[in-house]
Amino acid sequence: MAAEIQPQPQARKPCLLSKIDAFQEVVSTAVIIPKEDGVISVSEDRTIRVWLKRDSGQYWPSIYHTMPCRYSFLFFSLLEFVLSEDYNKMTPARTYQAHQGRVTVVLFVLEMEWLLSTGQDKNFTWHCSESGQQLGTYRTSAWVSGLQFDVETRHAFVGDQSGQVTILKLEQDSCSLVTTFKGHTGNVTALCWDPVTRVLFSGSSDHSIIMWDIGGRKGTAIELQGHNDKVQGLCYASHTRQLISCSSDGSIVIWNMDVTRQETPEWLDSDSCQKCEQPFFWNFKQMWDSKKIGLRQHHCRKCGQAVCGKCSSKRSTIPLMGFEFEVRVCDSCHESISDEDRAPTATFHDSKHSIVYMHYEPTTGNLLTSGTDKVIKVWKSTRSVCCLETGW
């Protein structure tokens, strides 16, 4: 059923522009063609399709190419095609023998003419797109599910299934390990690098997003908690200073990054409540001496202190710390949080499908999502003059 689009001045929400729903299987990846009303999709039904928007407003496939075996970001090899200027013909150009396991991420670096790829064989490789030759490879500790690259410093950011992010320095035919860091309790599912602010965003199956201040060299890591399921995609709109994230629950969250955010505190260790000094249940000596029953330990999300349930009975949002949902805080911190401190820094939108992939095109401000419902949706993600009826 087509979405009914109606005008509403300056609506701050993703606005559905088009739907493409002619797939037999889930679309594992898709991109908006820059400066063109078109979409390229790769589906689990073994098809690569180029969709162009017709005068009717509907997308129709100008190219429909079926692969000989199942591909999701292709399987073991990388296949390069050349598109004609009118997007009506696709010619095979080169095959890169890159992996011995399913390919998970592919990234083309135009400035370097490098093709970066990762696979479930735990190998990160980079090829020269001019010669087709493999320039180097790096063995990761777990298979990679996120990949970004900084052209200026030649740093590759690699996120894997263990929840670790690795920074590699790439040369023409070698690479060196710069550092590794880990802040997620689940596997890394998405990475996004902003070369202007020198900030890396990572999303995870633990539902969280972490903003890593790489360029500041202070080791700052800011948590963003706004999803109830696995984070599936991250995009940064530098011109509006907004982070766009999506998750398996179908939510699209637009974060205002033009605010001063605060790091979440480390959780403190204690054998007793740091407010009322009641012993926790493992502190047998204090329980015996005070003749009191041990209590369960909790932590205040604002100050990090170890507290009992009675001293942390309140809940509050703390948006500048990334907590857009209500979290546990101790009673004294709850009193210190003002209504201004609770002002949200993110907006939440329902895409109406369980998202598996997202792509943002900065030249148009359009956003693309594909879902488990085998549908691609194209959205207007910036401040818009239209909004969406709910019956779609």
C-alpha positions in Angstrom: 0.0 0.0 0.0 1.5 3.3 -1.0 2.3 5.9 1.6 0.2 9.0 1.6 2.4 12.1 2.0 0.8 15.3 3.2 2.4 18.7 3.8 3.4 19.9 7.2 5.8 22.9 7.5 9.2 22.2 9.0 8.5 18.7 10.3 11.4 17.2 12.1 11.1 13.6 11.2 12.2 11.2 8.5 9.7 11.6 5.6 9.0 8.5 3.5 9.6 9.3 -0.2 9.4 5.9 -1.9 9.2 2.2 -1.3 10.7 -0.7 -3.4 9.2 -4.0 -2.6 9.8 -6.4 -5.6 12.2 -8.7 -3.8 11.9 -12.4 -3.0 14.5 -12.3 -0.3 16.0 -9.7 2.1 18.1 -6.9 0.6 21.4 -7.2 2.5 22.9 -4.0 1.1 21.8 -1.1 -1.0 23.0 2.4 -1.8 21.5 5.6 -3.2 23.2 6.7 -6.4 24.6 10.2 -5.7 23.0 13.0 -7.7 20.6 10.6 -9.3 17.1 9.3 -8.4 18.4 5.8 -8.3 19.2 2.9 -6.0 21.6 -0.1 -6.4 20.5 -3.2 -4.4 22.1 -6.5 -3.6 19.7 -9.2 -2.3 19.8 -12.6 -0.8 17.7 -13.7 -3.9 21.1 -13.6 -5.8 20.2 -10.4 -7.7 22.0 -7.1 -8.2 19.5 -4.5 -9.4 19.8 -0.8 -10.4 16.5 1.1 -9.8 15.7 4.4 -11.5 12.9 6.6 -10.5 10.4 7.2 -13.3 8.1 10.2 -14.0 5.4 8.3 -12.2 7.4 8.5 -9.0 7.9 4.7 -8.9 11.3 2.9 -9.0 11.7 0.4 -11.8 14.7 -1.8 -12.4 16.9 -0.6 -15.3 19.3 -3.5 -14.6 18.4 -6.9 -13.3 21.5 -9.2 -12.9 21.3 -12.6 -11.3 24.5 -14.1 -9.8 25.3 -17.8 -10.3 25.4 -18.5 -6.5 24.1 -16.8 -3.3 25.7 -13.5 -2.6 25.4 -11.1 0.3 28.1 -8.6 -0.2 29.2 -11.5 -2.4 30.6 -14.7 -1.0 34.3 -15.4 -1.2 35.2 -13.2 -4.2 34.6 -9.5 -4.9 33.1 -8.8 -8.3 33.6 -5.4 -10.0 31.1 -4.1 -12.6 31.1 -1.0 -14.8 27.8 0.9 -15.1 27.0 2.7 -18.3 26.3 6.5 -18.0 22.6 6.0 -18.5 22.5 3.2 -15.8 21.0 0.7 -18.3 24.0 -1.6 -18.7 26.3 -3.3 -16.2 29.5 -5.0 -17.5 31.7 -7.3 -15.5 35.2 -5.8 -15.1 37.2 -7.7 -12.6 37.1 -10.5 -9.9 39.1 -10.1 -6.7 40.0 -13.4 -5.0 39.9 -11.9 -1.5 38.5 -14.3 1.1 38.0 -17.9 2.0 34.8 -17.2 3.9 31.7 -15.1 3.4 32.5 -11.4 2.7 31.0 -9.2 5.4 32.0 -5.6 4.5 33.3 -3.9 1.4 34.6 -0.3 1.3 36.0 1.5 -1.8 38.4 4.3 -1.2 38.4 6.5 -4.3 41.2 8.8 -3.2 43.6 5.8 -2.8 42.0 3.6 -5.4 41.9 0.9 -2.8 39.3 -1.8 -2.3 39.0 -2.8 1.4 37.2 -5.9 2.5 36.6 -8.2 5.5 35.2 -11.7 5.7 34.2 -14.4 8.1 37.6 -16.0 7.5 38.9 -13.2 9.9 40.9 -11.6 7.2 41.0 -7.9 6.4 42.4 -7.3 2.9 43.0 -4.4 0.6 43.5 -4.4 -3.1 44.5 -1.9 -5.8 41.4 -1.2 -7.9 43.6 -0.2 -10.9 45.7 -3.4 -11.1 43.5 -5.8 -9.2 46.5 -6.9 -7.1 46.2 -7.7 -3.4 48.3 -5.1 -1.5 48.1 -6.6 1.9 46.1 -8.6 4.5 45.7 -8.6 8.3 44.4 -11.4 10.5 41.8 -10.3 13.0 40.9 -12.1 16.3 37.3 -12.4 15.3 35.3 -11.9 12.1 34.8 -8.3 11.2 31.3 -6.6 11.0 32.3 -3.0 10.8 34.9 -1.1 8.7 35.8 2.6 8.1 38.8 4.4 6.7 40.4 7.8 7.1 42.1 9.0 4.0 44.2 11.7 5.6 46.0 9.4 8.1 45.4 6.1 6.2 43.9 4.6 9.3 41.5 1.7 9.0 38.9 1.2 11.8 37.9 -2.4 12.2 35.1 -3.6 14.5 34.6 -7.3 15.1 32.3 -9.8 16.7 34.2 -9.8 20.0 33.2 -6.2 20.6 36.7 -4.9 19.9 37.6 -2.0 17.6 41.1 -2.2 16.0 42.9 0.8 14.4 45.4 -0.2 11.6 47.8 2.0 9.8 47.8 1.0 6.1 50.7 1.5 3.7 50.9 0.5 0.1 51.9 -3.1 0.8 51.9 -3.4 4.6 50.0 -2.4 7.7 50.8 -1.9 11.4 48.7 -2.2 14.5 48.1 1.2 16.1 45.8 0.3 19.0 42.7 -1.6 20.1 39.9 -0.6 22.4 36.7 -2.2 23.7 33.6 -0.6 25.2 30.7 -2.8 24.1 29.5 -6.0 25.9 28.2 -7.3 22.5 29.6 -7.6 19.0 30.3 -4.4 17.0 27.6 -4.2 14.3 28.2 -0.8 12.7 30.9 1.8 12.5 30.8 5.4 11.3 33.8 7.8 11.0 33.6 11.6 10.7 36.9 12.9 9.3 36.1 16.5 10.2 35.5 16.1 14.0 37.8 13.0 14.1 35.2 11.0 15.9 34.4 7.3 15.5 30.9 6.0 16.3 30.4 2.3 17.0 27.1 0.5 17.3 26.6 -2.9 18.9 24.3 -5.8 19.5 24.2 -4.6 23.2 21.9 -1.9 21.9 24.4 0.9 22.6 26.4 3.4 20.6 29.8 4.8 21.7 31.3 8.0 20.4 35.1 7.6 20.5 37.1 10.9 20.4 40.0 9.7 18.2 41.3 13.1 17.2 41.1 14.7 20.6 43.7 12.2 21.9 42.1 12.3 25.4 40.5 8.8 25.2 37.0 10.2 25.7 34.2 7.7 25.1 30.6 8.9 25.2 27.8 6.4 25.4 24.4 6.8 23.6 21.6 4.7 24.9 18.5 5.0 22.7 17.7 1.6 21.2 15.9 -1.4 22.4 17.5 -3.9 20.0 20.7 -4.4 18.0 22.1 -1.3 16.3 22.1 -2.0 12.5 23.4 1.2 11.0 25.1 4.5 11.8 25.5 7.6 9.6 26.8 11.1 10.4 25.3 14.2 8.8 28.2 16.6 9.2 26.3 19.7 7.8 23.6 19.4 10.5 25.9 17.7 13.1 23.4 14.9 13.6 24.0 11.2 14.1 21.5 8.9 12.5 21.2 5.4 13.9 18.8 2.5 13.3 18.1 -0.9 14.9 16.4 -4.2 14.4 13.3 -3.0 16.3 12.6 -0.6 13.4 13.6 2.6 15.2 15.4 5.4 13.5 17.0 7.8 16.0 18.4 11.2 15.1 20.9 12.4 17.7 21.8 16.1 18.1 25.6 16.0 18.4 25.9 19.8 18.5 25.7 19.7 22.3 28.4 19.2 25.0 28.0 15.6 26.1 29.4 14.0 29.2 31.2 10.6 29.8 29.3 8.1 31.8 31.2 7.4 35.1 33.0 4.2 35.9 31.1 2.0 38.3 32.7 2.1 41.8 33.4 -1.0 43.8 32.2 -1.2 47.4 31.2 -3.8 50.0 28.5 -1.5 51.3 26.1 1.1 50.1 28.0 4.4 49.6 25.0 6.3 50.8 23.6 4.6 53.8 26.5 2.2 54.5 24.3 -0.9 54.7 26.3 -4.0 53.8 25.9 -5.8 50.5 24.9 -9.5 50.7 28.5 -10.8 50.2 29.9 -8.6 53.1 29.5 -11.3 55.8 31.7 -9.6 58.4 29.7 -6.3 58.4 26.4 -8.2 58.2 27.5 -10.1 61.4 28.9 -7.1 63.2 25.9 -4.9 62.5 23.3 -7.7 62.7 21.8 -6.6 59.4 20.7 -8.5 56.3 22.9 -7.9 53.3 21.4 -6.0 50.4 21.7 -6.2 46.6 24.1 -3.8 44.9 23.1 -1.3 42.3 24.9 1.6 40.6 23.8 5.2 40.0 24.2 6.0 36.3 25.0 9.6 37.0 27.7 9.4 39.7 28.7 5.7 39.4 28.4 5.0 43.2 27.5 1.6 44.5 24.1 2.0 46.2 21.3 -0.2 47.6 17.8 -0.3 46.1 16.4 2.0 48.8 18.9 4.7 48.1 18.4 4.5 44.3 14.6 4.2 44.0 14.3 7.0 41.5 14.6 7.0 37.7 15.5 9.7 35.3 16.7 10.4 31.8 20.1 12.0 31.5 20.3 12.9 27.8 23.7 14.7 27.9 25.1 11.4 29.3 23.4 9.6 26.4 20.6 8.1 28.5 17.5 9.0 26.5 15.5 6.4 28.4 15.0 6.5 32.2 17.8 4.8 34.2 18.5 4.2 37.9 20.0 7.2 39.8 20.7 7.6 43.5 18.3 9.9 45.4 20.8 12.8 45.7 21.6 12.7 42.0 17.9 12.7 41.2 17.5 15.9 43.1 20.4 17.5 41.3 18.9 16.8 37.8 16.9 19.8 36.6 14.1 19.8 33.9 16.7 21.4 31.6 19.0 18.5 32.1 16.2 16.2 31.1 15.6 17.9 27.8 16.0 15.2 25.1 18.8 15.4 22.6 17.4 12.8 20.2 14.2 12.2 18.3 12.7 8.8 17.8 10.9 7.5 14.7 9.3 4.2 13.7 10.3 2.9 10.2 7.6 0.3 10.4 10.0 -2.5 9.4 12.8 -4.4 11.1 15.9 -2.7 9.7 18.9 -4.8 8.5 20.8 -2.1 6.6 20.9 1.7 6.3 22.6 4.1 3.9 22.8 7.9 4.0 23.4 10.0 0.9 24.8 13.5 2.1 24.4 15.3 -1.3 20.6 14.9 -1.2 20.0 14.3 2.6 18.2 11.1 1.7 18.2 8.0 3.9 17.7 4.4 2.7 16.7 1.5 4.9 16.1 -2.2 4.0 14.2 -4.6 6.3 13.4 -8.1 7.0 10.1 -7.5 5.2 12.1 -7.5 1.9 11.3 -3.8 1.4 13.6 -0.8 0.7 12.4 2.5 1.9 13.8 5.9 0.9 13.4 8.8 3.3 14.1 12.5 3.5 16.2 12.7 6.7 16.7 16.4 7.0 14.3 19.1 8.1 11.4 18.6 5.7 8.2 20.1 4.6 6.3 16.9 4.6 5.3 14.2 7.0 4.0 10.6 6.8 0.5 9.3 7.5 0.6 6.4 9.8 -1.3 4.0 7.6 1.6 2.6 5.6 
